[in-house]
Amino acid sequence: MHTSNTDVQALNNPAPRFLQSQNVARTMSSVDLRDLVNDARTRAGESKVRNDQFIIRVEDELSGELGVCSFIAHPQSGVMMASYDLTLDQCTLVGMRESKAVRRTVLKKIKDLEGPKQLSTIEILQIAMESEKARLMLTAQVEQQATKIHSLENLFKEGMTHTQFCKGLNGVNVMQVGNYLEGRSWLYNESKSGTRHRVGSYARDKYMTEHQVEVTPHGKEPFISYTPILLKKGAARLYDLYLAGELPMKKTWDGLFAHDKAMRGAA
């Protein structure tokens, strides 16, 4: 057995710990492991084990798996002691030889000292793939949102009715949109004929508003005519419903979700 200056410098520290260099498994000196064991043995009311006894135990448990036994200075007393560098798995095997009470404490401390788990190459690749997948999905969402905003800018004009807006959506059955919105509580009918729609409380000032005009028929009492007007948020919601395939569609619809550029000037 020989003295290793590198081992003395690296392990001469009062805090037991695993050492690790790049691409090398974590290791702990058998001296540090013995200190952990003795601390646990003291707490459990058991006698401490001498270093020479502990070395025999290590060599018996890990026969054929050990490297070179060297001498290092004990981190507290400075006394030179025989020691092996042990991996986490080797420390665990040696710790398992202790009594139940001691074993639990030692194995917990070994686990705590291990620190964060190293990722394998496969795990790193999986994380990278998931990250790239999330990035592509986010990019697609951003592009979809940008397309939606552009489409709405082309379609929606202040003062539009829901009918005028839907005329610009390919395949929508405009004649049925009013009844559809009535079913969603955006509109309600105030006439027996079912032709005079008013904005419902659910959608009022959220999705739609109303324009009021006083009408004075010849020879009759004047009355107020209400016209439901689509707000920008309402247009965005209608466009979402359109893309989700929920608006009433014509039987002749070609299945394409698109907007009619010719309707840009509709108002």
C-alpha positions in Angstrom: 0.0 0.0 0.0 1.3 3.5 -0.7 0.4 7.1 0.1 -1.4 9.2 -2.6 -0.9 13.0 -2.4 -3.9 13.5 -4.6 -6.1 11.4 -2.3 -4.8 13.2 0.8 -5.6 16.6 -0.7 -9.0 15.7 -2.1 -10.3 13.9 0.9 -8.8 15.9 3.8 -12.1 17.7 4.5 -14.2 17.5 7.7 -17.5 17.1 5.7 -17.9 13.6 4.2 -19.0 13.8 0.5 -18.9 12.1 -2.8 -16.3 13.2 -5.2 -16.9 13.3 -8.9 -14.9 14.4 -11.9 -16.3 14.6 -15.4 -17.4 11.2 -16.8 -16.3 9.5 -13.5 -18.6 7.8 -11.0 -19.1 9.5 -7.6 -16.7 8.1 -4.9 -16.3 8.4 -1.2 -13.3 7.3 0.9 -13.9 4.3 3.2 -12.7 6.6 6.1 -15.6 9.0 5.5 -17.9 6.0 5.2 -16.6 4.7 8.5 -17.3 8.0 10.2 -20.9 7.9 8.9 -21.2 4.4 10.2 -19.7 5.2 13.6 -21.9 8.3 14.0 -25.0 6.1 13.3 -23.7 3.4 15.7 -23.2 5.9 18.5 -26.8 7.2 18.0 -28.1 3.6 18.1 -26.1 2.9 21.3 -23.6 0.6 19.6 -19.8 0.7 19.9 -17.7 2.4 17.2 -15.7 0.3 14.8 -11.9 0.8 14.4 -10.5 1.7 10.9 -8.6 -1.6 10.6 -11.8 -3.5 11.4 -13.7 -1.5 8.9 -11.1 -2.1 6.2 -11.4 -5.9 6.7 -15.2 -5.5 6.4 -14.8 -3.5 3.2 -12.4 -6.0 1.7 -14.6 -9.0 2.6 -17.7 -7.4 1.2 -16.1 -6.0 -2.0 -13.5 -8.7 -2.7 -12.3 -8.3 -6.3 -14.0 -5.0 -6.8 -11.6 -2.7 -5.0 -8.9 -0.5 -6.3 -5.6 0.3 -4.6 -5.7 0.8 -0.9 -3.9 4.1 0.0 -3.2 6.1 3.2 -5.0 9.4 3.8 -5.1 11.8 6.7 -8.2 11.7 8.8 -10.1 15.0 8.2 -10.3 15.7 11.9 -7.4 14.0 13.7 -4.9 14.1 10.9 -3.9 10.5 11.6 -2.9 8.6 8.5 -5.4 5.8 7.8 -5.7 3.0 5.2 -8.6 3.9 2.8 -10.3 2.8 -0.4 -12.2 4.9 -2.8 -15.8 3.5 -2.9 -18.6 4.2 -5.3 -22.1 4.9 -4.2 -23.2 1.3 -4.8 -20.1 0.0 -2.9 -20.9 2.3 0.1 -24.5 1.0 0.1 -23.3 -2.7 0.1 -21.0 -2.1 3.0 -23.6 -0.1 4.9 -26.1 -3.0 4.5 -23.9 -5.1 6.8 -24.9 -2.9 9.8 -27.8 -3.5 12.2 -31.3 -2.4 11.1 -31.2 0.9 13.1 -27.7 1.8 11.9 -28.3 0.7 8.3 -31.3 3.0 7.8 -29.4 6.1 9.1 -26.3 5.3 7.0 -28.1 4.6 3.8 -30.2 7.8 4.2 -27.0 9.9 4.7 -25.3 8.2 1.7 -28.4 9.1 -0.4 -28.4 12.7 0.9 -24.7 13.1 0.2 -25.1 11.7 -3.4 -26.6 15.0 -4.6 -28.5 15.5 -7.8 -28.9 12.5 -10.0 -26.7 12.5 -13.2 -28.7 12.2 -16.4 -27.8 9.5 -18.9 -27.2 10.4 -22.5 -30.6 8.9 -23.4 -32.3 11.0 -20.7 -30.6 14.1 -22.0 -31.6 13.4 -25.5 -35.2 12.8 -24.4 -35.3 16.1 -22.6 -33.8 17.8 -25.6 -36.5 16.2 -27.8 -39.3 17.2 -25.5 -37.9 20.7 -25.4 -37.8 20.9 -29.2 -41.3 19.5 -29.4 -42.6 22.1 -27.0 -40.8 24.8 -29.0 -42.3 23.7 -32.3 -45.8 23.5 -30.7 -45.4 27.0 -29.3 -44.1 28.3 -32.7 -47.2 26.7 -34.4 -49.5 28.3 -31.9 -47.9 31.7 -32.4 -48.2 31.3 -36.2 -51.8 30.2 -35.9 -52.6 33.1 -33.6 -50.9 35.5 -36.1 -52.9 34.0 -39.0 -56.1 34.4 -36.9 -55.3 38.0 -36.1 -54.6 38.7 -39.8 -57.8 37.1 -40.9 -59.8 39.1 -38.3 -58.2 42.3 -39.5 -59.3 41.5 -43.0 -62.8 40.5 -42.0 -63.9 42.6 -39.1 -64.9 46.2 -39.5 -66.5 48.4 -36.7 -70.3 48.5 -37.0 -70.6 45.1 -38.7 -73.5 42.8 -37.9 -73.0 39.1 -37.3 -74.5 38.4 -40.7 -72.1 40.7 -42.5 -69.2 39.2 -40.7 -70.2 35.6 -41.4 -70.6 36.4 -45.1 -66.9 36.5 -45.3 -66.4 33.0 -43.8 -66.3 30.3 -46.5 -69.2 27.9 -46.3 -71.2 29.5 -43.4 -75.0 29.3 -43.8 -75.6 33.0 -43.0 -79.4 32.6 -42.9 -79.1 30.3 -39.9 -76.5 32.2 -37.9 -79.0 34.4 -36.1 -80.9 31.3 -34.8 -77.6 29.7 -33.9 -76.6 32.8 -31.8 -80.1 32.8 -30.3 -79.4 29.2 -29.1 -76.2 30.4 -27.5 -78.0 33.3 -25.7 -76.2 35.9 -27.7 -79.6 37.0 -29.2 -83.2 36.8 -28.5 -86.4 37.5 -30.5 -88.7 40.3 -29.5 -91.3 39.7 -32.2 -93.8 36.9 -32.8 -92.5 36.6 -36.3 -89.1 35.9 -35.0 -87.4 38.4 -37.3 -86.4 41.1 -34.8 -83.3 40.1 -32.9 -82.1 41.9 -29.8 -78.8 41.3 -28.0 -79.1 39.0 -24.9 -77.7 40.0 -21.5 -75.1 37.2 -21.8 -73.4 38.8 -24.9 -74.3 42.5 -24.3 -71.2 44.7 -24.2 -69.0 41.5 -24.3 -69.6 40.1 -27.7 -72.3 42.4 -29.1 -73.9 45.8 -28.7 -76.9 47.5 -30.3 -77.5 50.4 -32.6 -80.8 52.3 -32.0 -82.7 54.2 -34.7 -86.0 55.9 -34.3 -88.3 55.0 -37.1 -91.3 57.1 -38.0 -93.7 55.3 -40.4 -96.2 57.5 -42.3 -99.4 57.7 -40.3 -98.1 55.5 -37.5 -96.5 56.0 -34.1 -92.7 56.2 -34.2 -90.8 53.3 -32.7 -87.2 52.4 -31.9 -85.4 49.9 -34.2 -82.6 47.9 -32.7 -79.8 46.4 -34.8 -77.4 43.9 -33.1 -73.8 44.9 -33.8 -70.8 42.6 -33.4 -67.9 43.7 -31.2 -64.3 42.8 -32.0 -64.3 40.2 -29.1 -67.5 38.8 -30.5 -65.9 38.5 -34.0 -62.9 36.7 -32.5 -65.2 34.3 -30.7 -67.3 33.7 -33.9 -64.1 33.0 -35.8 -63.0 30.4 -33.2 -66.4 28.7 -33.4 -66.0 28.7 -37.2 -62.6 27.1 -37.1 -64.0 24.5 -34.6 -66.7 23.6 -37.1 -69.6 24.7 -34.8 -71.3 27.3 -37.0 -74.1 26.3 -39.2 -72.7 25.4 -42.6 -74.1 25.1 -46.1 -74.7 21.7 -47.6 -72.5 22.7 -50.5 -69.6 23.7 -48.3 -66.3 22.5 -49.8 -64.8 21.7 -46.4 -62.2 24.6 -46.5 -61.9 27.0 -43.6 -61.1 30.3 -45.4 -62.3 33.9 -45.5 -63.5 35.9 -48.5 -61.2 38.8 -49.2 -64.0 40.4 -51.2 -65.8 41.0 -47.9 -63.0 43.2 -46.5 -65.0 46.3 -47.2 -68.3 45.0 -45.9 -69.8 47.0 -43.1 
